[in-house]
Amino acid sequence: MQLCYGPMACLALFLLLTATGTGADKVHNCCKEVSRQKITVPIIGARTQKKNPPCVKAVIFETEDGEICSHWKEAWVQHTFIQLETTRRSLNTQNTTSP
């Protein structure tokens, strides 16, 4: 049984399969809404997300329970994010200067 009937058909099939697999995953893997509630579980890490509809601007905190999308304007969010970044940079500096 032959799956492709020519080089162009094979190329078209390949492009179709790769395009539907990558683009759709990125669109659905973002914060579409945020919470203003302070996080009470341990936070392991954080990253920012830019606004790119349907995704909203957010700080995404990684916790032991999963990821939480938080409102970037909240004072506690900014404070916690800066603390995490300072700690991360400090650890990176220690790792590069240690023998």
C-alpha positions as CSV (number, residue, x, y, z in Angstrom):
1,M,0.0,0.0,0.0
2,Q,1.5,3.3,-1.0
3,L,0.8,6.3,1.3
4,C,2.1,9.1,-0.9
5,Y,1.4,9.4,-4.6
6,G,4.2,11.8,-5.4
7,P,6.8,14.1,-3.8
8,M,4.3,17.0,-3.7
9,A,1.6,15.0,-2.1
10,C,4.1,13.8,0.6
11,L,5.3,17.3,1.2
12,A,1.7,18.6,1.5
13,L,0.8,15.8,4.0
14,F,4.0,16.5,6.0
15,L,3.3,20.3,6.2
16,L,-0.3,19.7,7.1
17,L,0.6,17.3,10.0
18,T,3.3,19.5,11.4
19,A,1.4,22.8,11.1
20,T,-1.7,21.4,12.9
21,G,0.5,19.9,15.7
22,T,2.5,23.0,16.6
23,G,0.3,26.0,16.1
24,A,-2.7,24.7,18.0
25,D,-0.7,23.7,21.0
26,K,0.8,27.1,21.5
27,V,-2.6,28.9,21.3
28,H,-4.2,26.8,24.0
29,N,-1.2,26.8,26.3
30,C,-1.5,30.3,27.8
31,C,-3.3,32.3,30.4
32,K,-6.6,33.6,29.1
33,E,-7.6,35.0,32.5
34,V,-5.8,35.8,35.8
35,S,-6.3,35.7,39.5
36,R,-5.7,38.5,42.0
37,Q,-5.8,36.1,44.9
38,K,-2.5,35.7,46.8
39,I,-0.9,32.2,46.3
40,T,-0.6,30.2,49.5
41,V,1.2,27.1,48.2
42,P,5.0,27.0,47.7
43,I,6.1,28.8,44.6
44,I,8.9,27.0,42.6
45,G,9.4,29.5,39.8
46,A,7.8,32.2,37.6
47,R,7.7,33.6,34.2
48,T,5.9,36.4,32.4
49,Q,3.5,36.2,29.5
50,K,2.9,39.0,27.1
51,K,-0.5,39.9,25.8
52,N,-1.2,38.1,22.6
53,P,-5.0,37.5,22.2
54,P,-6.6,35.3,23.4
55,C,-3.7,35.2,25.9
56,V,-3.6,38.0,28.5
57,K,-0.6,39.8,30.1
58,A,0.2,37.7,33.2
59,V,2.8,36.4,35.6
60,I,2.7,32.6,35.6
61,F,3.8,31.1,38.9
62,E,4.9,27.5,39.0
63,T,3.8,25.8,42.2
64,E,3.9,22.3,43.5
65,D,0.2,22.0,42.5
66,G,0.7,23.4,39.0
67,E,0.8,26.7,37.2
68,I,-1.2,29.8,38.4
69,C,-1.9,32.8,36.2
70,S,-1.7,36.0,38.3
71,H,-2.5,39.6,37.5
72,W,0.8,41.4,36.8
73,K,-0.3,44.7,38.4
74,E,-0.9,43.2,41.9
75,A,1.8,44.4,44.4
76,W,2.3,41.0,45.9
77,V,2.8,39.5,42.3
78,Q,5.5,42.1,41.5
79,H,7.2,41.7,44.9
80,T,7.2,37.8,44.6
81,F,8.4,37.9,41.0
82,I,11.3,40.2,41.9
83,Q,12.3,38.0,44.8
84,L,12.3,34.9,42.7
85,E,14.4,36.6,40.0
86,T,16.9,37.9,42.5
87,T,17.3,34.5,44.0
88,R,17.7,32.9,40.6
89,R,20.3,35.4,39.6
90,S,22.2,34.9,42.9
91,L,22.2,31.1,42.4
92,N,23.4,31.5,38.8
93,T,26.2,33.8,39.9
94,Q,27.3,31.3,42.6
95,N,27.2,28.4,40.1
96,T,29.5,30.3,37.6
97,T,32.0,31.5,40.2
98,S,32.2,28.2,42.2
99,P,35.2,25.9,41.5
